[in-house]
Amino acid sequence: MSSSVSPRASKQSATSPEAVASPQDKHPYDGLAPTVDGRGGSVPERGGTQRLKLSCVLLTMGNRPAELRRAIASVFEQEGVDIEVVVVGNGADLPELDERVVTVRLPENVGIPAGRNEGVRASSGDVILFLDDDGWYRSPDLARHVHDRFAEEPGLGALSFRIADPDGGPDQRRHVPRLRVGDPGRSSRVTTFLGGASAVRRTAFERGGGLPGEFFYAHEETDLAWRILDAGFSIEYDAEAVMYHPAVAPTRHADFYRLNARNRVWLARRNLPWPLAVVYLGVWVVLTVLRERSRDALRAWFAGFREGWREDPGERRPIRWSTAWRMTLDGRPPVI
């Protein structure tokens, strides 16, 4: 993967690419307890509290310049934290941006997970926030809240934010990453997170091997989440961390059904013990047939399902049975 990083990045304390694990260079869990990473100049203050640097990575196709600037402005408006912004042009030129922004220009569209991995490589923060270019932070206190959560909880690997409709509509159920959605205003432990509305500890990101670039789109966050959990970290849906994002349907993507099915097979093949993988995929076949009424959608889904078995999903690193049990206690056993 070749990319160009803007000279403006030299003003930042950028991390070398080798320091962040790529999806092709996974690191097996070594049995060590999770710790707060001290990279990027983070040092304990008196009383043992970590002062963490935050990086916000935005991926863009270059087709929403006004929305991108709004997103960037909402990051720089955050108060009480040391935060940098990294914008990745995913096969697209970038518009004129604030000179403080670290920019990365990729020569082609490599997909969401690989693009975000490039942004992480260009960043220097201890905690990485991922933000869609059409989303923005509602409050200038969000980053400080995120900072304090990670500083106070060394075992916290990732936070999933609450997404609010800027037009005042109800919170969408699919934005709450748990089975029992109930009240979106209730925080809880979860087993996955939302890619464009999240924060991940760099240590956990690296120990999980980064996002799986081969997925291109769909389920990449769950793949990383399961590996973060298997490394001993926890993941939480934090209802107090609120951001704005317009209400859009995931089916707007042309390959939604095919990639959704293919990557679900890859997710199981890469991460689940075989008995769980068989049950997991069987459950999703049944759910898809019961839920989906469109024959075209079903044909695309089953084409992706077959593709998931034919093609190489990347390194297989099944989670431990103890991790599967912990996921069950957190409300979502890895069979659904």
C-alpha positions in Angstrom: 0.0 0.0 0.0 1.5 3.3 -1.0 0.2 6.6 0.3 1.3 10.1 0.5 1.3 12.1 3.8 1.0 15.8 3.6 4.1 17.8 4.7 1.7 19.3 7.3 2.0 16.0 9.1 5.6 16.8 10.0 4.3 19.4 12.5 2.8 16.5 14.4 4.5 13.8 16.4 3.6 11.1 13.8 4.0 7.5 14.6 6.0 5.3 12.2 3.9 2.8 10.2 5.8 -0.1 11.7 4.5 0.8 15.1 0.9 0.0 14.2 0.0 -3.6 13.4 -1.5 -4.1 9.9 -4.2 -6.6 9.2 -1.5 -8.7 7.5 0.8 -8.6 10.5 -1.3 -9.9 13.3 0.3 -10.3 16.8 -0.9 -13.4 18.7 -2.1 -12.8 22.2 0.9 -13.2 24.5 -1.0 -13.6 27.8 -0.1 -10.2 29.2 -2.6 -8.2 31.1 -3.8 -5.1 29.2 -2.0 -1.9 30.2 -2.3 1.7 29.4 0.1 2.5 26.6 2.7 5.1 27.4 3.4 6.1 23.7 3.0 9.5 22.3 4.4 11.3 25.4 1.7 10.1 27.8 3.1 10.0 31.3 1.4 9.4 34.7 0.6 12.6 36.6 0.5 12.8 40.3 -2.1 10.5 41.7 -1.5 7.9 38.9 -3.8 9.5 36.4 -2.6 9.2 32.8 -2.6 12.3 30.5 -3.5 10.8 27.2 -3.2 12.2 23.7 -6.2 11.7 21.4 -6.2 11.3 17.6 -9.3 11.6 15.5 -9.2 9.7 12.2 -11.6 10.7 9.4 -12.0 8.8 6.1 -13.4 10.6 3.1 -14.1 9.9 -0.6 -13.8 13.7 -1.2 -17.4 14.1 -2.2 -18.6 15.9 1.0 -16.2 18.8 1.5 -18.7 20.9 3.5 -19.6 18.0 5.8 -15.9 17.1 6.2 -15.0 20.6 7.3 -17.9 20.6 9.8 -16.7 17.3 11.3 -13.1 18.6 11.6 -14.3 21.8 13.2 -16.2 19.8 15.8 -13.0 18.0 16.7 -10.9 21.1 17.1 -13.7 22.7 19.2 -13.1 20.0 21.9 -11.9 21.4 25.2 -9.5 20.3 27.8 -7.7 17.7 25.7 -4.6 17.2 23.5 -6.2 16.1 20.2 -5.0 15.8 16.6 -7.0 15.3 13.4 -5.9 12.9 10.6 -7.9 12.9 7.4 -7.5 10.1 4.9 -8.4 10.7 1.2 -9.5 7.2 0.2 -8.6 7.3 -3.5 -9.6 11.0 -3.6 -8.0 14.4 -3.5 -8.7 16.4 -0.4 -10.1 19.9 -0.3 -8.3 22.8 1.4 -8.3 22.0 5.1 -7.2 23.6 8.4 -3.4 23.7 8.4 -3.4 21.7 11.7 -4.8 18.6 9.9 -2.6 15.7 9.1 -3.6 14.5 5.7 -3.0 11.2 4.0 -3.8 10.7 0.3 -4.3 7.1 -0.9 -4.0 6.5 -4.7 -7.1 4.2 -4.8 -10.1 3.4 -2.7 -8.9 0.6 -0.4 -12.1 0.3 1.6 -13.1 1.5 5.0 -11.0 -0.7 7.3 -7.7 -0.4 5.3 -8.3 3.3 4.9 -8.7 3.7 8.7 -5.6 1.6 9.3 -3.7 4.1 7.2 -5.0 6.9 9.3 -4.0 5.2 12.5 -0.5 4.7 11.1 -0.2 8.5 10.5 -1.5 9.3 14.0 0.3 9.7 17.3 -2.5 9.4 19.9 -2.8 7.0 22.7 -6.6 6.8 22.0 -7.9 6.8 18.4 -11.4 8.3 17.7 -13.0 7.3 14.4 -15.4 9.7 12.8 -17.4 9.6 9.5 -17.0 12.7 7.4 -20.7 13.4 7.6 -20.8 13.1 11.4 -19.8 15.6 14.0 -19.5 15.9 17.8 -22.4 17.5 19.5 -20.6 18.8 22.6 -17.1 20.3 23.1 -16.8 18.1 26.2 -17.1 14.7 24.4 -13.3 14.2 23.9 -12.6 15.1 27.6 -15.2 12.6 28.6 -13.6 9.9 26.4 -10.1 10.9 27.7 -11.2 10.5 31.3 -12.8 7.1 30.7 -9.7 5.6 29.2 -7.4 7.3 31.7 -9.3 5.9 34.6 -9.9 2.4 33.3 -6.7 0.8 32.0 -8.7 -2.3 30.9 -11.1 -0.4 28.7 -10.3 -1.2 25.1 -13.0 0.6 23.1 -16.0 2.9 23.5 -19.0 3.0 21.2 -20.8 6.3 21.1 -24.5 7.1 21.1 -25.6 8.5 17.7 -28.3 11.1 17.8 -30.3 12.3 14.8 -29.5 16.0 14.2 -33.1 16.6 13.0 -34.5 15.4 16.3 -35.7 12.0 15.2 -35.5 8.9 17.5 -32.3 7.0 18.0 -32.0 4.2 15.5 -31.9 0.7 17.1 -29.1 -0.5 14.8 -26.8 2.2 16.3 -27.0 0.5 19.7 -24.5 -2.5 19.5 -26.3 -5.0 21.7 -29.2 -7.5 21.4 -31.5 -5.9 23.9 -31.6 -2.3 22.6 -34.2 -1.1 25.1 -33.3 2.4 26.2 -30.5 3.9 24.0 -29.7 6.2 26.9 -28.5 3.2 29.0 -24.8 2.4 28.9 -23.6 -1.2 29.0 -20.9 -3.6 28.3 -21.0 -4.8 24.6 -19.1 -7.1 22.3 -18.7 -4.8 19.3 -18.7 -1.1 18.4 -19.7 1.3 15.6 -16.8 2.2 13.4 -17.6 5.9 12.7 -18.7 6.6 16.3 -16.1 5.1 18.5 -12.8 5.4 20.3 -10.2 2.7 20.6 -7.1 2.5 22.9 -4.1 2.2 20.6 -2.7 -0.7 22.7 -5.9 -2.6 22.1 -6.0 -1.7 18.4 -2.5 -3.1 18.0 -3.1 -6.2 20.1 -6.2 -6.9 18.0 -4.1 -6.6 14.8 -5.9 -3.6 13.5 -9.0 -3.6 11.3 -9.1 -6.4 8.7 -8.3 -4.6 5.5 -9.5 -7.4 3.3 -13.1 -6.9 4.5 -13.4 -3.6 2.6 -16.8 -2.8 4.2 -19.1 -4.5 6.8 -18.3 -6.3 10.1 -14.7 -5.1 10.3 -15.4 -3.5 13.7 -16.7 -6.7 15.1 -13.6 -8.6 13.9 -11.4 -6.2 15.7 -13.8 -6.1 18.7 -13.6 -9.9 19.2 -9.8 -9.8 19.1 -9.7 -6.9 21.5 -11.9 -8.9 23.9 -9.8 -11.9 23.5 -6.7 -9.8 24.5 -8.4 -9.1 27.8 -9.9 -5.7 27.3 -13.5 -4.6 27.7 -15.8 -2.7 25.3 -18.6 -0.4 26.3 -21.5 1.4 24.7 -21.3 4.8 26.4 -24.6 6.6 26.2 -23.1 9.8 27.6 -20.7 10.1 24.6 -23.1 11.6 22.1 -22.4 12.6 18.5 -24.6 13.6 15.5 -25.0 11.6 12.3 -27.8 11.9 9.6 -30.2 9.0 9.5 -29.1 6.8 6.5 -29.8 3.2 5.5 -26.8 0.8 5.3 -28.4 -0.7 2.2 -27.5 2.4 0.2 -24.2 0.7 -0.5 -24.3 -1.2 -3.8 -22.6 -4.3 -2.5 -24.3 -4.3 1.0 -25.9 -7.7 0.9 -22.9 -9.5 -0.8 -20.3 -8.0 1.5 -22.4 -8.4 4.6 -22.7 -12.1 4.0 -19.2 -12.7 2.8 -17.7 -10.9 5.7 -19.9 -12.6 8.2 -18.5 -16.0 7.0 -15.0 -14.5 7.2 -15.7 -13.2 10.7 -16.6 -16.7 11.9 -13.8 -18.5 10.0 -11.2 -16.1 11.4 -12.3 -15.8 15.0 -14.7 -18.6 16.3 -14.0 -22.1 17.4 -15.5 -24.3 14.8 -18.5 -25.5 16.9 -19.5 -21.9 17.5 -18.8 -20.9 13.9 -21.2 -23.5 12.6 -24.0 -22.4 15.0 -23.3 -18.7 14.3 -23.5 -19.0 10.5 -26.5 -21.3 10.8 -28.4 -18.7 12.9 -27.7 -15.9 10.4 -28.8 -18.0 7.5 -32.2 -18.6 9.2 -32.5 -14.9 10.3 -31.7 -13.6 6.9 -34.3 -15.9 5.2 -36.9 -14.9 7.7 -36.2 -11.1 7.6 -35.4 -10.4 4.0 -38.4 -10.2 1.5 -36.5 -9.2 -1.6 -35.4 -12.1 -3.8 -32.7 -10.0 -5.4 -31.3 -9.2 -1.9 -31.4 -12.9 -1.0 -29.6 -13.9 -4.2 -26.9 -11.3 -3.5 -26.6 -12.4 0.2 -26.2 -16.1 -0.7 -23.7 -15.3 -3.4 -21.6 -13.5 -0.8 -22.1 -16.4 1.7 -20.6 -18.8 -0.9 -17.8 -16.3 -1.7 -17.0 -16.3 2.0 -16.2 -20.0 1.9 -14.4 -20.0 -1.3 -12.0 -17.1 -0.6 -9.2 -16.7 2.0 -10.4 -14.7 5.0 -6.9 -14.1 6.3 -5.3 -15.5 9.4 -7.4 -17.7 11.7 -7.1 -16.8 15.4 -10.0 -18.4 17.2 -11.0 -16.7 20.5 -10.7 -18.6 23.7 -13.7 -20.4 25.2 -13.3 -18.1 28.2 -13.7 -15.1 25.9 -16.9 -16.6 24.4 -18.3 -17.0 27.9 -17.4 -13.5 28.9 -19.2 -12.3 25.7 -22.2 -14.2 26.8 -22.2 -12.6 30.2 -21.9 -9.2 28.4 -25.2 -10.0 26.7 -24.3 -11.3 23.3 -23.0 -14.9 22.9 -20.9 -15.3 19.7 -23.6 -17.4 18.0 -25.8 -14.4 17.0 
